[in-house]
């Protein structure tokens, strides 16, 4: 999965919404900053694979 680092929660949600509407699987995660009490917030995303039946219905 590819990752985007986005600190602001509203921005993460907006980007996630756009990705989902365009056929991506999206999940949020956070990683602790080494040596600190803070986190890096990430959006992980991956393009969904379409099945052949879905392509034929279009």
N, C-alpha and C positions, 0 to 999 in steps of 0.2 A: 504494500500500500504506500502511496505517496503521502507526504505530510506537509501541512502548512502550519506555521507558527503564528497564531493570532491572539494577542493579549486580551483585547476587549471582547466581553461576552456577547454583546449585541452584534458586533462584527462577525464573530464566529457563527452565530445563529443565522445571520443573513447569508453568509457564504455557504453554509451547510444547506440552507433551503434552496439556493440556486443550484448547487450540485445535485441534490436529490431530484429536483424537477427535471434535470438533464440526464438522468439515468445513472447516477453514481451511487455507490454504497458509501455512506459517511459515518464516522464515529469520532467522538471527542475523547481526548485523553489528556493527561498532564504528566509532566516529568519534574521531579524535584531538582532544583538547581544545586549542584554539588557544592557543599560547604556553606549553604545559605538556607534560610527558612522559606524560601519562595519557590514558585513553580513556573514552568513554561507550559503554556496551554497550546494544544495541538488539535488540528483537524486532520484525520487520516481519511483518505478517499481512494476509491477504486472504481473504474468503469465497469458497469454490469455487462455480462455477456448475454446477448439476446439469443433466444432459441429460434430455430428455423421457422417454427409455426408462427411466431409473432411477426417475423419478417414477411411471411406470405399473406398475413391478414391485412397488412397496411394498405 
